[in-house]
Amino acid sequence: VQLVESGGGSVQAGESLTLSCALSGYDDKSGCLGWFRQASGKEREIVAAIFTAGGSTFYADSVKGRFTISRDNAKKTLYLQMNNLKSEDTALYYCASIIGASAYWGQGTQVTVS
């Protein structure tokens, strides 16, 4: 399983960014795909997830109403649309494929909001 994130950058508060995660070798019929983030000096936390069976989604309270997770199965890509970004959204963002007790991670893409 390989996951490669892109789309991070530096933006002003209130602006938007879309993160992409190119997926290969993952099981698209079970488990879930998610976005996590880790701010400097803090633990990694979940941001959003989408379950491969059924497509239901989960969002952390801190991003509800601002972020949207989606996937394009044909392009094998996971997205995170981030609107109305805040300084507290500054972090290294990772995508992950989670099936049972197994988790696969990308290398991360930095988002900085000033």
N, C-alpha and C positions, 0 to 999 in steps of 0.2 A: 504494500500500500504506500502510495506516495501522495503527498499533499504539498502544494506550492502556493503560498499566499502572495498577493500583490495588491497594489492600490493604496497603500499607506502614504502618509505625507504630513506636511505641516499646514494647518489651516487656522483661521480666526474663529473665535467662538461664534456660534450661530450658523456657521457654514456646514456643508455636507461633504461626505466622502462615501465611496462605494468600494468595499474590499471584495476581492475575488479569491477563490481557492480552487485551483485546478486539481482534479482528483483522478487517480489512476489506481487500478488494482483493488478497489474497495468493493464491499458487498452492498449492492444498492437495494437489497431486499430485506435487510434486517439492521437492527441497531439504529444509531442516529448520527447525524452530522452536527457539529456545533462550532460556535465561535467562543473563544475564551480570551481573556486579557490579563496581563500582569503589569501593574504599575511599579515603578521603582520603589523598592523597599516593602512591597506588599506581596501577598500570596496571589497565585493565579486564581481567577474567578470566572465562572461561566457568565457569558453575555446572552447568548441565544442558542437554541437548538431546534433542529427539525428532525422528526422521526421519519425514517425512510418508508415505513409501512403506514400509509394513511396521510402522511404529510402534516400531522399536527405539530404545533410550534410551542416553544417555551421562551420566555424572556425574563431576564433579571428585572426586578422592580426599577432599578436605576435607569433602565433604557426603554422601558415600556412607553409606547407612543412616539418614540424618536427613531428607533432602529427597526429594521425589517430583515429577517433572514429568508432566503429563498434559494432554490436550486434549479438548475437547468440540466435535466438528465441527458439530453441530447449532446450538450456541450461538456458534460461531466464537470460542472462547475458549481460551486457553492458561493453565494453572495451574502454580503452584509451591507445593506443600505443604512447609512448613518446620517440622520438629519439633526439640525439644531445642536451641533456638537458643543460640549462644555469642556472647560479646562480639566475637570475630573475624569474625562474620557481619555486623557492622555495615558497611553500604555503601549506595550507590545502586544499585538493581537495575533492569536493563533487559531487556525482551524484544526479540527480534530474529527476523526472517524472512530466511533465507539461501538463496539459489538461485545456485549457481555462484559467480561473482565479485561478485554483487550482494548487498548487505545493507541491510535496512531496520530502523530502530530506533524504539522508543518514547521517551518523554521521561524515563522513569525514575521509580521510587518509592523513597522512603527507608526503610530498615530500620535501626533503632537498637536494640541489645541491651545492656542494662546489668546 
